[in-house]
Amino acid sequence: MPLPPCPICQKPVPPRPENTSQPFCSRRCRAVDLGRWLGEEYRVPDRQVDEQEDELPPDGSNRGHDA
């Protein structure tokens, strides 16, 4: 069975007993990933914002309300 690739550099990742940086191949790749999170390159979607957008009509008008 082939080893899974590192999400940063795509090198094979040794299993955990040999590699304390799992799921990354090295401490360097683990630090690169942390830097991307801290630099906001990765983002977790805000569920509340998505739900508010779903409540608006597709054209953005306020139907049913007299202006």
C-alpha positions as CSV (number, residue, x, y, z in Angstrom):
1,M,0.0,0.0,0.0
2,P,1.5,3.4,-1.0
3,L,2.1,6.0,1.7
4,P,-0.3,9.0,1.7
5,P,1.1,12.3,0.3
6,C,1.9,15.3,2.4
7,P,-0.8,18.0,1.9
8,I,1.9,20.6,1.5
9,C,4.7,19.1,-0.6
10,Q,3.1,15.9,-1.8
11,K,6.1,13.7,-0.6
12,P,5.1,10.3,0.9
13,V,4.3,10.6,4.6
14,P,5.8,7.9,6.9
15,P,3.4,6.3,9.5
16,R,3.1,7.9,12.9
17,P,5.5,5.8,14.9
18,E,8.3,7.1,12.6
19,N,7.0,10.5,12.0
20,T,5.7,12.9,14.8
21,S,4.6,15.5,12.2
22,Q,1.8,13.3,10.9
23,P,-0.2,14.1,8.6
24,F,2.8,16.1,7.2
25,C,6.1,14.7,6.1
26,S,8.2,17.0,8.3
27,R,8.2,19.8,10.9
28,R,8.8,22.3,8.1
29,C,5.6,21.3,6.2
30,R,3.7,21.4,9.5
31,A,4.9,24.9,10.1
32,V,4.0,26.0,6.6
33,D,0.5,24.8,7.1
34,L,0.2,26.6,10.5
35,G,1.5,29.8,8.7
36,R,-1.2,29.5,6.1
37,W,-3.9,29.2,8.8
38,L,-2.5,32.2,10.7
39,G,-2.2,34.2,7.5
40,E,-5.8,33.5,6.7
41,E,-5.1,31.6,3.5
42,Y,-7.4,28.9,4.7
43,R,-10.8,29.8,6.0
44,V,-13.7,28.0,7.6
45,P,-17.0,29.1,6.2
46,D,-19.2,31.1,8.5
47,R,-22.5,29.2,8.7
48,Q,-24.4,32.2,10.1
49,V,-23.6,34.4,7.1
50,D,-24.6,31.6,4.7
51,E,-28.0,31.2,6.5
52,Q,-28.7,35.0,6.3
53,E,-27.9,35.0,2.5
54,D,-30.4,32.1,2.0
55,E,-33.2,34.3,3.6
56,L,-32.9,37.0,1.0
57,P,-34.8,36.8,-2.3
58,P,-32.6,36.0,-5.3
59,D,-33.0,39.5,-6.8
60,G,-32.4,41.3,-3.5
61,S,-35.8,43.0,-3.5
62,N,-38.0,43.1,-0.4
63,R,-41.2,41.5,-1.8
64,G,-44.3,41.9,0.3
65,H,-43.2,45.1,1.9
66,D,-44.5,48.5,0.8
67,A,-41.9,51.2,0.6
